[in-house]
């Protein structure tokens, strides 16, 4: 088997809101790379219904289904959501009409004909404003007499006075609608998810035929447990090397039950599987309140975390990674990041879940070192060119929090592996590594990589190799794997046929070697039994 054919396969499972018609599509797993991101977005994303005030939109909701990553930008939203396009077109029409000098009646007539559902007050002069306008007209008349302005220019002063108000109303409606869209949780979740996918594709340089392959499938937020059972059967022929679950869990009973299912799933298929927590796991309002907690291990000794602690002893906990600390996908729209075509404000940045950051670091390790195990090698391995902002503790960074070394070690000690921003820099790193059990993620990635390679090799060899040739063929292939990825093969590599069990047609192998220090820094000799 050619080493180049054995890429590092990442499977990402994402959750989206249920389709507006309540449909649940069968699980659709597709390969995705930098060139096919938009195709995947169009294929996987559901249509969501965004509630908005009826005084802004008579229907009370807007429908949105992205067909590409750029559809999440405000100036593209007003092109893809029909009602927003109507409001935007009406605004452009009023601007053009004012430039052309059309009268209020002409402008109002066109608006009523072309956009009858827009909630605009198209009256030019109401009874309440007549007296005010007459006073203003008298003052202007006096001024005109003084300068002897021609009558046609005098009439131009009164053209467009109503249209100016309508323009302001239309701009306000569009601005308020965009605020509603970008504040809606389902929209933000969808944008954040696809920004996360885009991040791992760019940071990991994932392209067709490259060393890293990304597959993605989606399900509704409440159907992950069912999806895991389906995945187990679907992945029987091609076990991935890393699974990203973009799922947030906390210490609630449903989350603990879901975590138990994930632990059993990961332990059965022997694949590192990532998910994440945020500050609410500790019952905090934000990460800045973490300083109020004592030593984290002591905090988790509270009875409220009893089931959480018990799950760390689950056999699958060696294969599960729980990470934390989101990184910034983009700064909030506002003064420092003005949106188009109209101005509006967001209250907070768009944050991306940390599983995409951790996945990006592992993909980078594969690209640079040929193995996924060196994802903590800062500064060579980092998520770079991220957006930055001022955090609660002061200072500029790209993550929700910057943990000091002591807190990082405390988190790792309880099985939580953070990513963290580098203060005053636009990058994030994984300062430490580990699994939920307290074991080594690097080792599990290495183990999975070796086992997956050997299984695929045995499938290719099939019945073509004689019993006496099989050990040498496996040994030669392993030597090629290490050499082709830029590392010296283990000097003590040994592959032998073990004594088969009675009434078994399988040919068991015993593989022993000390991993190269350039891949994983352990000095013990490893021993694998494969049938």
Buried (B, 14 or more C-beta within 10 A) or exposed (E): BEBEEBBBBBBBBBBBBBBBEEEEEEBEBBEBBBEBBBBBBEBBBBEBBBEBEEEBBEEEBBBBBBBBBEBBBBEBBBBBBEBBEBBBBBBEBBBEBBEEEBBBEBBBEBBEEEBEEBBBEBEBBEEEEEEEBEEBBEEBEEEBEEEEBEEEEEEEEBBBBBBEBBBEBBBEBBBBBBBBBBBBEBBBBBBBBBBBBBBBBBBBBBBEEBBBBBBBBBBBBEBBBBBBEBBEEBBEEEBBBBBBBBBBBBBEEEBBEBBBBBBBBBBEBBBBBBBBBBBBBBEBEEBBEBEEBEEBEEBBEEEEBEBBBEBBEBEBBBBBBBBBBBBBBBBBBEEEBEBEBBBBBBEEBBBBBBBBBBBBBBBBBBBBBBBBBBBBBBEEBBBBEBBBBEBEEEEBBBBBBBBEEEBBEBBBBBBBBBBBBBBEBBBBBBBBBBBBBEBBBBBBBBBBBBBBBBEBBBEEBEEEBEEEEBBEBBBEBBBBBBEEBEBEBBEEBEBEEEEEEEEEEEBBBBBBBBBBEBBBEBEEEBEBEBE
